[in-house]
Amino acid sequence: MEFGSPVSELVQARRSVRTFTGGPIEPAVMERLSAACRSLDRGVFGEPARFTVVEKPFRKDQPVKLSDYGLWKNPRYFIIGAIRRGERHRESWGHLLERLVLKSQELGLGTCWMGYFNRECFSDFATGADEAIPSIITVGVPAEKPRLGERFIRMGIGANGRKGWQELFFSGGFATPLVKEAAGPYAEALEMVRWAPSSGNTQPWRIVMDADARTFHFHLRKAKQSYYDMGIHHVDIGIAMAHFELGAREKGLDGKWAVADPNLPSLPAGAEYRVSWLGK
């Protein structure tokens, strides 16, 4: 899937949208979004995956709830799909689906991640025994102004704020915070990770740059037990991976994802290794 706009600009422009007009997506825009969905058929580790856009206008008085809490107004379209289960399929899922979030941004649409959703609402979307739906996306025409309640939600989770470099990125091990100047050509990719969306804006990623300055080890640091148990934090890591890779490739930096645990000593409490970027 290709982007016609600088991904770094899309990352800065993206906001979680919970208030939609309820109006239709223009056919030409829908075709471009659907084509983007069709183009993503493999996860980072080769897992078969599929995505589609479904239209399901929801009402407050409907018998089946979309989720346990009413954060969305006028949701009409959703990006849903499935991926083959594996040791890191949730990371692969986040890596793929965040690309569709950024493509939606490029197309002028609003989106919001849904880690909690009622599967019964999408019972007509069939999955195999070896497939999972780790999360879905609401997508549609954003309202001109968010509701007051939505603004309170954003304030409550600190949606406009992000942790600093000294909390997220490290050099050689967790004892030494990574300063932006030392990240070299990867500084922009790491900054794009810093602005990636995450469950409750918990930003559970911790990244350690290797001595070669082109290998980066992604760790998950548990911020909320329920997010961890449901695998939502793992999807967050995949979102961070997408931002990092897109940022790196935008700077002409090549590389690949691999499981290459550096077995770093003295991991922070609640932290575990997940995946590495091996730059070339």
Secondary structure in CASP SS format (residue, H / E / C, confidence):
PFRMAT SS
TARGET T0000
AUTHOR 0000-0000-0000
METHOD secondary structure of the structure
MODEL  1
M C 1.00
E C 1.00
F C 1.00
G C 1.00
S C 1.00
P C 1.00
V H 1.00
S H 1.00
E H 1.00
L H 1.00
V H 1.00
Q H 1.00
A H 1.00
R C 1.00
R C 1.00
S E 1.00
V C 1.00
R C 1.00
T E 1.00
F E 1.00
T C 1.00
G C 1.00
G C 1.00
P C 1.00
I C 1.00
E C 1.00
P H 1.00
A H 1.00
V H 1.00
M H 1.00
E H 1.00
R H 1.00
L H 1.00
S H 1.00
A H 1.00
A H 1.00
C H 1.00
R H 1.00
S H 1.00
L C 1.00
D C 1.00
R E 1.00
G C 1.00
V C 1.00
F C 1.00
G C 1.00
E C 1.00
P E 1.00
A E 1.00
R E 1.00
F E 1.00
T E 1.00
V E 1.00
V E 1.00
E E 1.00
K C 1.00
P C 1.00
F C 1.00
R C 1.00
K C 1.00
D C 1.00
Q C 1.00
P C 1.00
V C 1.00
K C 1.00
L C 1.00
S C 1.00
D C 1.00
Y C 1.00
G C 1.00
L C 1.00
W C 1.00
K E 1.00
N C 1.00
P C 1.00
R C 1.00
Y E 1.00
F E 1.00
I E 1.00
I E 1.00
G E 1.00
A E 1.00
I E 1.00
R E 1.00
R C 1.00
G C 1.00
E C 1.00
R C 1.00
H H 1.00
R H 1.00
E H 1.00
S H 1.00
W H 1.00
G H 1.00
H H 1.00
L H 1.00
L H 1.00
E H 1.00
R H 1.00
L H 1.00
V H 1.00
L H 1.00
K H 1.00
S H 1.00
Q H 1.00
E H 1.00
L C 1.00
G C 1.00
L C 1.00
G E 1.00
T E 1.00
C E 1.00
W E 1.00
M E 1.00
G C 1.00
Y C 1.00
F C 1.00
N C 1.00
R H 1.00
E H 1.00
C H 1.00
F H 1.00
S C 1.00
D C 1.00
F C 1.00
A C 1.00
T C 1.00
G C 1.00
A C 1.00
D C 1.00
E E 1.00
A E 1.00
I C 1.00
P C 1.00
S C 1.00
I E 1.00
I E 1.00
T E 1.00
V E 1.00
G E 1.00
V C 1.00
P E 1.00
A C 1.00
E C 1.00
K C 1.00
P C 1.00
R C 1.00
L H 1.00
G H 1.00
E H 1.00
R H 1.00
F H 1.00
I H 1.00
R H 1.00
M H 1.00
G H 1.00
I H 1.00
G C 1.00
A C 1.00
N C 1.00
G C 1.00
R C 1.00
K C 1.00
G C 1.00
W H 1.00
Q H 1.00
E H 1.00
L H 1.00
F E 1.00
F E 1.00
S E 1.00
G C 1.00
G C 1.00
F C 1.00
A C 1.00
T C 1.00
P E 1.00
L C 1.00
V C 1.00
K H 1.00
E H 1.00
A H 1.00
A H 1.00
G H 1.00
P H 1.00
Y H 1.00
A H 1.00
E H 1.00
A H 1.00
L H 1.00
E H 1.00
M H 1.00
V H 1.00
R H 1.00
W C 1.00
A C 1.00
P C 1.00
S C 1.00
S H 1.00
G H 1.00
N H 1.00
T C 1.00
Q C 1.00
P C 1.00
W E 1.00
R E 1.00
I E 1.00
V E 1.00
M E 1.00
D C 1.00
A C 1.00
D C 1.00
A C 1.00
R C 1.00
T E 1.00
F E 1.00
H E 1.00
F E 1.00
H E 1.00
L E 1.00
R E 1.00
K C 1.00
A C 1.00
K C 1.00
Q H 1.00
S H 1.00
Y H 1.00
Y H 1.00
D H 1.00
M C 1.00
G C 1.00
I H 1.00
H H 1.00
H H 1.00
V H 1.00
D H 1.00
I H 1.00
G H 1.00
I H 1.00
A H 1.00
M H 1.00
A H 1.00
H H 1.00
F H 1.00
E H 1.00
L H 1.00
G H 1.00
A H 1.00
R H 1.00
E H 1.00
K C 1.00
G C 1.00
L C 1.00
D C 1.00
G E 1.00
K E 1.00
W E 1.00
A E 1.00
V C 1.00
A C 1.00
D C 1.00
P C 1.00
N C 1.00
L C 1.00
P C 1.00
S C 1.00
L C 1.00
P C 1.00
A C 1.00
G C 1.00
A E 1.00
E E 1.00
Y E 1.00
R E 1.00
V E 1.00
S E 1.00
W E 1.00
L E 1.00
G E 1.00
K C 1.00
END
